[in-house]
Amino acid sequence: LLTGTAELTVAGALPERTTAARRADNTLTRIASRAATATALGDGLTALISGLTVAAAAVVGVQAVADGRLEGVALAVVVLTPLAAFEAVLGMPLAVQYRQRVRKSAERVLDVLDAPVPVREPEQPRQAPASPFPLVVRDLSARYAGQDRDALSGLDLTLEQGRRIAVVGPSGSGKTTLAQVLLRFLDARAGGYTLAGVDAYALDGDDVRRLVGLCAQDAHLFDSSLRENLLLAKRDATEEELRDALGRARLLEWTRSLPDGLDTLVGEHGARLSGGQRQRLALARALLADFPVLVLDEPAEHLDLPTGDALTADLLAATEGRTTLLITHRLAGLEAVDEVIVLDEGRVVQRGPYAELAGADGPLRGMVRQEAEADLLVGAR
């Protein structure tokens, strides 16, 4: 709510969001009040019972001294003993509250532990090949848990070294599912997936992800410096390697203009950077990691159209000669790739060079027309 105030105001959604935040605050206040009430009652009752016990002990002790059954010095022991005894139970009210918290925490941990394993790891993984080429997918089908239909069905794909392929299609067509299968974040339901002839499911998942890397639309940036965010990809990277990666991502000139250069802090989740700068920094990190196969999953998803198209063009320029799978819903700049695959409802409905598909009747030509109309509408605004 705080970071998005300007956008919410423009969209007219600020009052609704403020009301929702106020409701949430009231709920939290009620929860805190109940907890404080329980603590106060517990502490009050403990103090009351402790005081009454001490008073009762004092009355009994004084009577015993008066009757000669107890020495005066021993009276102090009789009075103070209940105080010492109650120290052992002073923490009981808090213990009851923490028991509830621990039980709820344990339930959340158990939910995670009991969740089905998203991917199957081999008991005895095979040695990963030095190079993943060719990366081959044959008649691949994949489905998410709990779904009644495949998110991806009957897909064939071959990535040779240096080949660049774009996968396009509407939301829900299976584009991101393909990326998750290639990175072993999701097991295929049927079909084959091999790296240099080796079954990818016979390899350790981390070994696969050393050969096939991802630059995602929501790549995480840590609340640290530009340098530290880049070094996540390669801890021993030299200054020249860092600058080379930034140069290929078209961030080097901007970095040089900053007073602190590579030591500039990016803020939490990259809050001090623009959307385009965040995506370019994520790309620079992926390029620095030097994955043999690079998967770019909707890199321009959260950007305005001109910025997104400029970023896509720079991505394609930066990955020239590098084996790349570009997943995108925009078509700008796809003339530079070797092949375009059009997905719809998890199936390949068209594939081939961009120029050929754009000039022939089919889904891609319709997407080109729709994109041109959308661009005109945005321009008119």
Helices and strands as residue ranges (DSSP letters): H 5-11, H 14-66, H 72-86, G 87-89, H 92-114, E 135-142, E 152-159, E 164-168, H 175-182, E 190-195, E 198-199, G 200-202, H 205-211, E 212-215, H 226-231, H 239-248, H 252-257, G 261-263, G 268-270, H 275-289, E 293-297, H 305-318, E 323-327, G 334-336, E 339-344, E 347-352, H 354-359, H 363-380
